[in-house]
């Protein structure tokens, strides 16, 4: 997998979801039950959505963030008979006061996130929401990053851990 294929000037975040199958244009996501030997954190979140804004409240440490998110690219690829759904985003952190009242929201959810650090820009996460687990890899892009090293680390993790 080459991350450069999913990056443009606006890209901040790339999420790579592990898929079981695709049926009727619906992606069935999977989780991984392997023992992953990486440093990890486990946190609980409450998230409120309104249009392209989402307000995240970290229940573990009382921190709050508001982001504006825009999907830039979506692609499904097959690598060694493994399906991946790749989403590229432009995410902008905005002031919390810009989020409307929590009485006027599109969706509210709570989830637990177990995040395993691959390196300082790549992480493997398992998100548990309503007793459903979703596994995905997140890459946090910066223009000055060594993309070749990121590709090596990403492909090594996919090959050896998934």
Residue, then its C-alpha position, 0 to 999 in steps of 0.5 A: x500500500x502506498x499512502x502517497x496515492x491517497x494524499x493531496x494538499x488538503x489531506x490531514x488524516x487517512x483511515x484504513x478500515x479492514x473489511x470482511x466483504x462488500x455486498x450491495x454497496x455495503x462494506x462489512x467491517x472486521x476486527x482483529x483478534x490477534x495479540x498485538x504487541x504495541x504500546x496502547x491506550x484505552x479511552x472512552x469518548x462521547x461524540x456529538x455530530x452536526x453536519x460537518x462538525x463533531x464535538x468529542x468529549x474524552x470521558x477518561x480525562x475531561x478534555x473536549x475538542x471540536x473538529x470540522x471534517x471533509x471527506x476528500x477521497x474514498x477507495x476500496x482496495x484488495x491486498x493479498x486477499x484482504x479488503x481495505x476501505x481507505x478514506x482521506x480527510x481534511x480535518x480542522x480543529x475549531x473552537x468548541x464554542x462553534x459547535x451548536x447546542x447539544x439539543x440541536x445535533x444530528x447524532x450522539x454516540x459513545x465509544x471506547x477506543x483502544x489505540x496501538x501506536x505503530x509509530x508517531x504518525x501511524x496507529x492501529x485502533x479498535x473502536x467499540x460502539x454499541x458492542x460492535x468492534x471496528x478495526x482500522x489504521x490511522x495515518x496523521x499526515x504532515x507535509x514534512x513527513x518521511x512518507x517512505x518510512x511511513x509506507x514501510x511501517x504500514x506495510x510491515x504492520x499489515x503483513x505481520x499483524x493482520 
